[in-house]
């Protein structure tokens, strides 16, 4: 597995953890950039959380409309 895909998998795993209670280990090969990758994952997690907080009502409306469209078909 290349370093780029390891970094992406680490960030995905960091996003999946709930409330910061489960620590995600930095993959092998990324130990030299551990500080940077954990900081990046934390920033991305905060951005994703903010996006959810702000836009969830809009997403819910879109999903509701999609579901209603499926039921009419």
C-alpha positions in Angstrom: 0.0 0.0 0.0 1.5 3.4 -1.0 1.9 6.2 1.5 -0.8 8.3 0.0 -3.4 5.6 0.5 -2.2 4.9 4.0 -2.6 8.6 4.8 -6.2 8.6 3.3 -7.1 5.5 5.3 -5.8 7.1 8.5 -7.9 10.2 7.9 -11.0 8.2 7.1 -10.5 6.1 10.3 -10.1 9.3 12.3 -13.3 10.7 10.9 -15.2 7.5 11.8 -14.2 7.6 15.5 -16.8 9.0 17.8 -16.1 11.8 20.3 -12.3 11.3 20.2 -12.5 8.4 22.6 -10.9 5.8 20.2 -7.3 6.7 19.3 -6.4 5.8 15.7 -2.8 4.7 15.3 -0.7 6.4 12.6 0.1 3.8 10.0 3.6 2.4 9.4 5.6 4.5 7.1 4.0 7.8 8.3 5.8 8.1 11.6 8.1 10.8 10.2 5.1 13.0 9.5 3.0 11.9 12.5 2.5 15.4 13.9 1.5 16.8 10.5 -0.9 13.9 9.6 -2.6 14.0 13.0 -3.0 17.8 12.8 -4.4 17.4 9.2 -6.8 14.7 10.3 -8.0 16.9 13.3 -8.6 19.9 11.1 -10.4 17.9 8.5 -12.6 16.3 11.2 -13.5 19.8 12.6 -14.3 20.9 9.1 -16.5 17.9 8.4 -18.3 18.4 11.8 -18.9 22.1 11.0 -20.3 21.2 7.6 -22.7 18.7 9.2 -23.7 21.3 11.9 -24.4 24.0 9.3 -25.8 22.0 6.4 -27.6 19.1 7.9 -31.0 20.7 7.6 -30.4 21.1 3.9 -29.1 17.6 3.5 -32.2 16.2 5.3 -34.5 18.1 3.0 -32.7 16.8 -0.1 -32.8 13.2 1.2 -36.5 13.6 2.0 -37.3 14.8 -1.5 -35.3 12.0 -3.0 -37.1 9.5 -0.9 -40.5 10.9 -1.9 -39.5 10.8 -5.5 -38.6 7.1 -5.2 -41.9 6.3 -3.5 -43.8 8.0 -6.3 -42.0 5.9 -9.0 
